[in-house]
Amino acid sequence: MPVFDLRTLLPGKISFEEKDLMFHAGDLWPRKLLLQRQGQKLKLPKAVVRPETIEDIQTLLAWANKEKVALIPYGGGSGVCGGTQVLNDSISLDLRKLNHIQEMNEESFYVRAQAGILGPELENALNQKGFTLNHFPASFAISTLGGWISTRAAGQLSTGFGSIEDMLLALTVVLANGKILETKLTPRSSTGPSLTQLFLGSEGTLGVIVEATCQIHRLPQERDFLSFSFQNISEALSGIRTLLQKNIFPAVVRLYDEVDTQMALSEIGVEASGNLLVLVFQGEKEMVEAQKTVAKKLFSQKGKELGEKPARHWWEHRFDLNDKKMTQILSQEGMLLDTIEVATTWDRLELLYTEMKKAIESEITVLAHFSHFYLTGGSIYFTFVGSTEENKVLEKYDRVWDKAMEACLKVGGTISHHHGVGLLKKKWIQKELKEGWEILSQLKKEMDPNGILNPRKLL
Ligand SMILES: Cc1cc2nc3c(=O)[nH]c(=O)nc-3n(C[C@H](O)[C@H](O)[C@H](O)COP(=O)(O)OP(=O)(O)OC[C@H]3O[C@@H](n4cnc5c(N)ncnc54)[C@H](O)[C@@H]3O)c2cc1C
């Protein structure tokens, strides 16, 4: 592969340095970290390209089509499913230099920014003008706008303000053939299926997202907190459903199961058994007070009020469980850790929880919380953690995932609420999408006939 040609095509924008290649070998997929711990050599990209303009990306795509070389779009590299993992001879396309804000429209409440911008770069600029995106994945500090769109990410305030698909208004994408697709900036349109939405969750397989326009909100006037404990998870879920179905959507609603509750409460010295419910309200003062009053009345019927402290503590420490902590745990011999995020409708939500827990708890310690809620249902975020002999770690890791995914599909849940598919969930994607998988595969062939965009991921 004549990768060295790229030095003349994109002078100063290409790196062959070992440290760069290592960094771009993949993301934070725990299985990759386990393989690294066991001393397995990762496949490295042949080079890392850092485009500064759309024309740079077009040049690279033209070259890749000619040479039939794979390109892997790379945002923050915070994915946890192997979406950026190198499988064959590839170039890593690092988009971090495309990180400018092009427009902040204070009349129409939107921001237009380049896809490589990191969470804090975008949010700080908005805050300075009195605005916020209200999108806070736990990986906020290390993930990019383009990555959020490509994985259909969800942030901590999703119950109140929606996930990335609710925020996105328009996109600019460089297609595999080098053409530029710019979708129209409009609050809504009925000119056929939405091409903006097509790229949400496309995981770098259909085009390179270079720019996005998202709606923004004013910074809240008021923020308030409330916590409860419930002896019974059914009663807690039923209370949450009742609140949301009254059309009251607090910014944050998080319900921890008993094991997760003990983890959460042990840190703050609050003694309570059962299932912890954390609520955060934000917005105009009167709205916050009204929402809090209704929630308090409703949850006091079956739950025990714990005041502000647990919810406030969660808010203040909401980014503590970060990539560093995760990689530190996974660096210890014999340790296993990963998270599984699924979702379903209210009528099956508790069943999904009990069935998935039952499927894996004989293998490993499992804790869970419900953290993204809708009028129609919610998501469950399982964390599994444990240890075994080092030579059995991968086998056990794969077995836990197999059992969890089969149980999820059996109950009718979706195998991913917000982390995406990558390499991790490819094995089950056809079972979930059925005929839809054929349609997406055809689309991929049509849009990227040489298969240069992130091949063998997702599709
Ligand atoms: C500690 C931790 C906490 C996390 N918490 C959350 C959470 O709360 N919510 C959540 O949704 N996720 C969470 N994640 C997962 C991850 O952060 C998200 O999937 C995030 O959206 C990935 O963004 P990124 O910029 O790092 O993308 P990357 O990891 O770089 O890439 C992800 C995928 O998108 C593609 N891609 C990236 N940029 C582009 C682009 N511009 N154009 C086309 N394709 C592109 C890549 O090829 C890859 O397939 C967490 C991860 C960690 C490690």
The ligand as a MOL file (V3000), in Angstrom:
LIG
                    3D

  0  0  0     0  0            999 V3000
M  V30 BEGIN CTAB
M  V30 COUNTS 53 58 0 0 0
M  V30 BEGIN ATOM
M  V30 1 C -16.3290 6.3020 30.7180 0
M  V30 2 C -17.2660 6.3060 29.5490 0
M  V30 3 C -18.5550 6.7810 29.7230 0
M  V30 4 C -19.4450 6.8050 28.6460 0
M  V30 5 N -20.7040 7.3340 28.8250 0
M  V30 6 C -21.5590 7.4170 27.7820 0
M  V30 7 C -22.8470 8.0090 27.9610 0
M  V30 8 O -23.2090 8.4890 29.0370 0
M  V30 9 N -23.6760 8.0540 26.8760 0
M  V30 10 C -23.2900 7.5630 25.6660 0
M  V30 11 O -24.0820 7.6420 24.7270 0
M  V30 12 N -22.0850 6.9940 25.4850 0
M  V30 13 C -21.2030 6.9200 26.4990 0
M  V30 14 N -19.9570 6.3590 26.3060 0
M  V30 15 C -19.5820 5.8270 24.9880 0
M  V30 16 C -18.9000 6.8650 24.0490 0
M  V30 17 O -18.3430 7.9190 24.7710 0
M  V30 18 C -19.8960 7.3880 23.0230 0
M  V30 19 O -20.2120 6.3260 22.1490 0
M  V30 20 C -19.4460 8.6010 22.2070 0
M  V30 21 O -20.5420 9.0830 21.4880 0
M  V30 22 C -18.3050 8.3070 21.2410 0
M  V30 23 O -17.8050 9.5550 20.7630 0
M  V30 24 P -16.3040 9.6750 20.2420 0
M  V30 25 O -16.1300 11.0440 19.7120 0
M  V30 26 O -15.3560 9.2600 21.2940 0
M  V30 27 O -16.3300 8.6360 19.0620 0
M  V30 28 P -15.2790 7.5080 18.6410 0
M  V30 29 O -15.1340 6.5150 19.7510 0
M  V30 30 O -14.0570 8.1170 18.1270 0
M  V30 31 O -16.0630 6.8230 17.4360 0
M  V30 32 C -17.2670 6.1520 17.6380 0
M  V30 33 C -17.8210 5.6940 16.2710 0
M  V30 34 O -18.2120 6.8230 15.5120 0
M  V30 35 C -17.4630 6.9350 14.3060 0
M  V30 36 N -17.1770 8.3560 14.1300 0
M  V30 37 C -16.6080 9.2020 15.0320 0
M  V30 38 N -16.5950 10.4600 14.5330 0
M  V30 39 C -17.1500 10.4170 13.2990 0
M  V30 40 C -17.4210 11.3770 12.2930 0
M  V30 41 N -17.1350 12.6680 12.4480 0
M  V30 42 N -17.9890 10.9640 11.1350 0
M  V30 43 C -18.3210 9.6600 10.9430 0
M  V30 44 N -18.0900 8.7080 11.8820 0
M  V30 45 C -17.5180 9.0800 13.0300 0
M  V30 46 C -16.2480 6.0520 14.5020 0
M  V30 47 O -15.7670 5.5330 13.2860 0
M  V30 48 C -16.8050 4.9690 15.4200 0
M  V30 49 O -17.4680 3.9890 14.6610 0
M  V30 50 C -19.0420 6.3140 27.3670 0
M  V30 51 C -17.7310 5.8460 27.2120 0
M  V30 52 C -16.8550 5.8310 28.2730 0
M  V30 53 C -15.4630 5.3390 28.0740 0
M  V30 END ATOM
M  V30 BEGIN BOND
M  V30 1 1 1 2
M  V30 2 1 2 3
M  V30 3 2 2 52
M  V30 4 2 3 4
M  V30 5 1 4 5
M  V30 6 1 4 50
M  V30 7 2 5 6
M  V30 8 1 6 7
M  V30 9 1 6 13
M  V30 10 2 7 8
M  V30 11 1 7 9
M  V30 12 1 9 10
M  V30 13 2 10 11
M  V30 14 1 10 12
M  V30 15 2 12 13
M  V30 16 1 13 14
M  V30 17 1 14 15
M  V30 18 1 14 50
M  V30 19 1 15 16
M  V30 20 1 16 17
M  V30 21 1 16 18
M  V30 22 1 18 19
M  V30 23 1 18 20
M  V30 24 1 20 21
M  V30 25 1 20 22
M  V30 26 1 22 23
M  V30 27 1 23 24
M  V30 28 2 24 25
M  V30 29 1 24 26
M  V30 30 1 24 27
M  V30 31 1 27 28
M  V30 32 2 28 29
M  V30 33 1 28 30
M  V30 34 1 28 31
M  V30 35 1 31 32
M  V30 36 1 32 33
M  V30 37 1 33 34
M  V30 38 1 33 48
M  V30 39 1 34 35
M  V30 40 1 35 36
M  V30 41 1 35 46
M  V30 42 1 36 37
M  V30 43 1 36 45
M  V30 44 2 37 38
M  V30 45 1 38 39
M  V30 46 1 39 40
M  V30 47 2 39 45
M  V30 48 1 40 41
M  V30 49 2 40 42
M  V30 50 1 42 43
M  V30 51 2 43 44
M  V30 52 1 44 45
M  V30 53 1 46 47
M  V30 54 1 46 48
M  V30 55 1 48 49
M  V30 56 2 50 51
M  V30 57 1 51 52
M  V30 58 1 52 53
M  V30 END BOND
M  V30 END CTAB
M  END
